[in-house]
Amino acid sequence: MSVCIANVAVFLPVEHLLSYVVPEHLQNNLGIGKRVLVPVRNSIQVGVIISVEERETIEGLKPVVNILDDKPILSEELINLCMWISNYYLSPPGLSVQLAIPGFLRMVGEIKYVVNNRPCIDFLPGTVQHKILSLLEYMPLSKKELKKKFRGLDIESELNKLVEEGVLKEVQFLKEPRKRRQEKWLRLNQSKLPTEEEILEWQKKAPAKAKVYLH
């Protein structure tokens, strides 16, 4: 029996497309050029469907989490251009595709834990479970955020137990990708440089200003 597979360009520096099984309940909305949420290692990421195929074997393939768009946000012609750019310049396909998408659509996925149905009073005060639930009752937190608050503890196994017992549930949240830092450089106007006497005077009255010219 063949299975529907989506080949996805995730918005990460990955050198090739990643393949995922498309669950039956998502197949009616499947389409090339649509954004999807897919698992990558321990996180949920956003990508674009580049191609769809049928396969007999799916060993090791994970399922698509969700399809975000009702209509494709990229045409097949634009996708082909992005793939050509990726092959020609040896760049990750997902990053080439990401540049073709408007900024407000470049969302990334993140799993956070939310209290499902049992308050923290059901657990003994002072236990790890009680502390976790006390935090999550105020706001959802990711595994990474919780690990920072419980350094040195096996927080992952505790979270898995709480999820299995139905106390917590995992929810996908979308957020804007982190903007890259940009450095700004200033160039001194050579025609308006101060004299040595002026710099010496600034060292007495305005040392910070003098330091700019001394370096």
N, C-alpha and C positions, 0 to 999 in steps of 0.2 A: 504493500500500500504506500503510495507516494504522499509526501507531506509538503505543505506550502512553506517555502523559505524566503525570507526577505534579506537581501544583502544591503547593509546599512553603512553609510559614511558617518561615523561619530565625530563630534566636534572636539577631537583630541589628536595629539601628534602620533597617530597610529598609521603605520605605513601601508595598510591594506584595508579593504572592506571587511566588516564583521558580519557573520551570518547568524540569523535567529529564526527559530520556529515561530510561525504566526498562528496563535490559537484560533480555534474555529469561530469564537464570538467576535473576533476582530477582522476576519477575512472579508466581510461585506464592505468594510471601509478601507480595505487595502488599496494602495496606489503609489506608483512611482512619483517621487517629488514631494511626498508628505513627510512631516516630521514625526518621529516616534520616540518613545521613552524605552530605553533598553538597558539591561544590566551589564556593567563593565567592572569586573572584579567585585569590589564591595560597595560600589556606588551605582546610582542610576544616572544615565547620561542621555543627552538629546542627540539625535542624528537624523539623517534624511535617507529615505529608501531610494536606492540607486537602481536596483533590479529585483525581480521576483522570479523564482524558479520552483520546480518540483524536484524533490529528492527522495530516494528510497531509504537512505540511512541518515539518521540525525543524531548519532552518538556524540555527546558532549555539547550539543547546542542548547542554548538557553532560550526561553520564550520572550517575545516582545511584550513589554509591560502595558503599553497603551499607544494608540495612534492619536496624535494631537490635532490633526487638521481634517476638515471635511472635504476640502479641495486641495490639490497640489499647490505648493507655494513656489515651486520651480518647474519650469517646462523641461521636457526631455532634451530639447536643443541646448538649453542652458546647462543641464546636468552633463551632457556630452562635452560641452566646452570646458566645464570644471574638471572633468576626468582627463581631458587632453592636457590641460594646464598641469595637473598633478603628475601625469606621466612624463611630460616634456621637461618640467623643472624638478622632477623627483621629490615632490612635496607631498605630505600626507593628504589623501583625498578629502578627509573630513574638514581640514582647514581651508582647502580650496573652495569647497562647497559653502562653508560658513561665511566666506567673504562675499558670496553672491546673495546672501540673505539679509534683509533689513535688520538693523540693530535690535529693534524691539521684539524680533522673533528669535533672537539668539539666546534662548533660555537654556539653563542647565538644570538637571534634576538632582534631587537630594532626598534620601530617605530619613525621616525623623520619626521618633517614637511618641505616641499619644496614648494617654490613659484611656482604656476602653470602658470598663464597667465596675471596677472595684476600687474603692478609695484606699488611701494608704493606712487608714486606721485598722484595716484587716491584717496588717503585718506588725510584728513586734517593733516598737521604737528602738532605734539604734542599729537595726539590721540593714544590710545593703539594699534589700528590696524596698524597705520603708523610705530610705534616703532617696532612692531613684524616683519613687512615686511622688514623694514630696516635691521634688524639683519639677517633674513633668506635669503636676497639677496646675502649675502656673504658666508653662509654655512648652511646646514641643521642642525636643532637642535631638540632634543627630548622635550617632554612636561616637563620632570624633569629639563632639562637645562634651558628652558624658565621660569619656575617657580622661579628658583634661581635669574634670572635677573629682574623679576617683582614681587618681594616680596610684599605681602599685596594686590595684585590685583587679581581679578577673571579672571585669564588668561585662564582657561579652557573653559569658556563660549565663550570668544572671539575667541579662536581657533576653536571651533565647528562651530561658525557662518562663519568664513572664509573658512572652509572646505565645508560647505553646499553651500556657494555662488560660490564655484569653484576657489577661490583665492589661496587657499593652497591645497595640496594633501598630504596624508600620505603614506610614503614609508618605506618598511622594509629594514633595514640594518643589515648585519651580522658582528659580531665581535668576536674575541677570548675571551673566558671567563677569568675573572680576576683571576690571580694566587694567591694562598693562601700565606700569609706571612709565612716565615720560620725564626725561631730564631736559632742563632748559639751560642753554649756554648763553652768556652775555659776551659781546665783543666790545672792547674799548675803542672809542673813536680816537685814532692816532693823531688827528689834527688838533685835538683838545686835551692832550695829556698835560697834567700839571708839571710845574718845574720841581726840581729837587728841593728848593727852598720851601715851596708850598707843602710838599709832602712832609718835610721835617716839622713844619708848623702844625700840620694835622696830627702828627704823632703825639703832640702835647695836648691838643684840644679835642681831637676826634680820632683816636687810635684805630677804631674799626674802619673808618673811611680810608685812612692811610694804608691799612693792611691790604685793601683791594688792589692798590697800585703797586705795592711792594711784592705781591705774588704774581 
